Amino acid sequence: MTYVYVLRSVGHAERFYVGVTSDLRARLKKHNAGEVPHTSKFAPWTIKTYVAFSDDAQAFAFEKYLKSTSGRAFAKTRL
């Protein structure tokens, strides 16, 4: 399974991060340990939502969509 996830910063509730991984728990630990440069400034993070895909291509396409302008609007209102 491949997971597309949305994280919310605990200390900065307006900050979100969208990513994709095959091991959600390990990836969250890396974000919270400061091992991901893009998210280290706003750690710690919690999982707001995630979607599991059996097809990697669909997962990467959904992640790309969520990072687009319309995808961010969708995530804000629906996820």
Secondary structure, 3 states (H helix, E strand, C coil): CEEEEEEEECCCCCCEEEEEECCHHHHHHHHHCCCCHHHHCCCCEEEEEEEEECCHHHHHHHHHHHCCHHHHHHHHHHC
